Amino acid sequence: MLERLQKIISAAGITSRRASEELILAGRVTVNGAVVTELGSKADPAVDTVAVDGKPLTIASKKLYILLYKPVGYLTTLGDPEGRPLVTDLLKEVGERVYPVGRLDYNTEGLLLLTSDGEWANQLMHPRNEVEKEYHVRVRGKVHKSQLDQLAGGVDIEGRKTAPARVCMIKEGEQNDWFSITIHEGRNRQVRRMCEAVSLSVVRLRRVRYGMLSMGSLKPGEFRFLTEAEVDGLRYPHQNQPAAPSRAPAAPRAAASPRTPQRPVVATKPSQHRSAGKRPASPPKKGSPRKP
């Protein structure tokens, strides 16, 4: 079946559909050996050979969905010419290619989603879905109510006003105050730039929630796979999802551990290349982090 190249590339877990368009425009995509630069071009992944930078794509039969506690000092890109650490370096034991859903900047920590499902990632990042992201912010000095009110009402960034946000104080200190801010936009370095607009200097920034997901007991550098309910809950953020049964959390899995992780139970597509007699991995308990 013919599909747009953007969809084929994102389904292979290379990058999001939007970023796939940049690859096509840059002449880095070929179909049966011919360079394609038209965004409307289509191919049949079952028949045609689609390649990025000369490497043929493989459509995974199983999609991966991962929640990572990103530490400070890691980039949410798939490559860096300066050789700085990447978030994917923390997931080497996963053994399959995944990429970040959106970004957290180098000095920001907290909840980051990674996946091999380009359609799912594209849906989460689309502005129309207004998926909430909550951050805890520590600033230098004291925070005044007038500054919080400005953040809640929206501030101008490069001539465009941000959407209303939910803001509240968390903790007051002698030298630093903490507050929470919840937004649904995804502009570059948005929270930091919003704080700059109201004369607040950010000392520490941590994302603690993405939609219905929180970090739970994860520590920096640790990750876990999402459950089916969590994947669908983010796919349809405005629909009521059945509450998952409460379970005592197991110890989370430390990222970059040499052990081989179990696979999550998520929707799969049948693969024609599955080895005979190979049985799928046992499903993990829903909602439970992995042991390191």
Backbone hydrogen bonds, N-H to C=O, Kabsch-Sander energy under -0.5 kcal/mol:
donor,donor_aa,acceptor,acceptor_aa,energy
3,E,43,A,-2.8
5,L,41,S,-2.1
8,I,4,R,-1.9
9,I,5,L,-2.8
10,S,6,Q,-2.2
11,A,7,K,-2.3
12,A,8,I,-1.1
13,G,10,S,-1.5
14,I,9,I,-1.6
20,S,16,S,-2.0
21,E,17,R,-1.4
22,E,18,R,-0.8
23,L,19,A,-1.4
24,I,20,S,-2.1
25,L,21,E,-2.6
26,A,22,E,-1.7
27,G,24,I,-1.8
28,R,23,L,-2.3
30,T,51,A,-2.4
31,V,34,A,-2.6
32,N,49,T,-3.1
34,A,31,V,-1.7
36,V,29,V,-2.5
39,L,37,T,-0.5
41,S,38,E,-1.7
43,A,3,E,-2.4
47,V,44,D,-1.9
48,D,44,D,-3.5
50,V,48,D,-0.8
51,A,30,T,-2.4
52,V,55,K,-2.1
53,D,28,R,-3.0
55,K,52,V,-1.8
57,L,50,V,-2.9
60,A,58,T,-0.7
63,K,267,A,-0.8
66,I,114,L,-3.0
67,L,224,R,-3.1
68,L,66,I,-0.5
68,L,112,L,-3.0
69,Y,222,E,-2.8
70,K,68,L,-1.1
70,K,110,G,-3.0
73,G,106,Y,-3.0
74,Y,71,P,-0.7
74,Y,106,Y,-0.7
75,L,85,P,-2.4
77,T,75,L,-0.5
83,G,80,D,-1.9
87,V,75,L,-2.4
89,D,86,L,-1.4
90,L,87,V,-1.5
91,L,88,T,-1.4
92,K,89,D,-0.7
94,V,91,L,-1.7
95,G,91,L,-0.6
95,G,92,K,-0.9
99,Y,115,T,-2.3
101,V,113,L,-2.9
102,G,100,P,-0.9
108,T,105,D,-2.1
109,E,205,L,-2.2
110,G,70,K,-2.3
111,L,207,R,-2.5
112,L,68,L,-2.4
114,L,66,I,-2.3
115,T,99,Y,-2.2
116,S,64,L,-1.6
117,D,64,L,-0.5
118,G,10,S,-0.9
118,G,116,S,-0.9
121,A,117,D,-2.2
122,N,118,G,-2.5
123,Q,119,E,-2.0
124,L,120,W,-2.1
125,M,121,A,-2.0
126,H,122,N,-1.0
129,N,126,H,-1.6
130,E,127,P,-1.1
133,K,183,I,-3.3
134,E,209,R,-1.9
135,Y,181,I,-2.7
136,H,206,R,-3.1
137,V,135,Y,-0.5
137,V,179,F,-3.1
138,R,204,R,-2.8
139,V,137,V,-0.5
139,V,177,D,-2.4
140,R,201,S,-2.6
141,G,175,Q,-3.0
147,Q,144,H,-0.9
148,L,144,H,-1.7
149,D,145,K,-2.5
150,Q,146,S,-1.8
151,L,147,Q,-2.1
152,A,148,L,-2.4
153,G,149,D,-2.0
154,G,150,Q,-1.3
157,I,160,R,-2.5
160,R,157,I,-1.3
162,T,155,V,-2.5
165,A,152,A,-1.8
166,R,182,T,-1.8
167,V,165,A,-0.6
168,C,180,S,-2.0
170,I,178,W,-2.6
171,K,178,W,-1.6
173,G,176,N,-0.6
177,D,139,V,-1.1
177,D,141,G,-0.7
178,W,171,K,-3.3
179,F,137,V,-2.2
180,S,168,C,-3.2
181,I,135,Y,-2.4
182,T,166,R,-2.5
183,I,133,K,-2.5
190,Q,187,R,-1.5
193,R,189,R,-2.3
194,M,190,Q,-2.5
195,C,191,V,-2.3
196,E,192,R,-2.3
197,A,193,R,-1.7
198,V,194,M,-0.8
198,V,195,C,-1.0
199,S,196,E,-1.6
200,L,195,C,-2.8
202,V,200,L,-0.7
203,V,138,R,-3.3
204,R,138,R,-1.8
206,R,136,H,-2.2
207,R,109,E,-2.4
208,V,134,E,-2.3
208,V,206,R,-0.6
209,R,134,E,-1.4
210,Y,213,L,-2.4
211,G,132,E,-3.5
213,L,210,Y,-2.3
215,M,208,V,-0.9
218,L,215,M,-2.1
221,G,69,Y,-3.1
222,E,219,K,-2.6
223,F,253,R,-2.1
224,R,67,L,-2.0
226,L,65,Y,-2.5
231,V,227,T,-2.4
232,D,228,E,-2.6
233,G,229,A,-2.2
234,L,230,E,-1.8
235,R,231,V,-1.7
236,Y,232,D,-2.1
239,Q,236,Y,-1.7
253,R,223,F,-1.1
255,A,221,G,-1.5
256,A,90,L,-1.9
257,S,254,A,-1.0
266,V,264,P,-1.0
269,K,61,S,-2.6
274,R,271,S,-0.7
278,K,275,S,-1.6
288,S,285,K,-1.6
290,R,223,F,-0.7
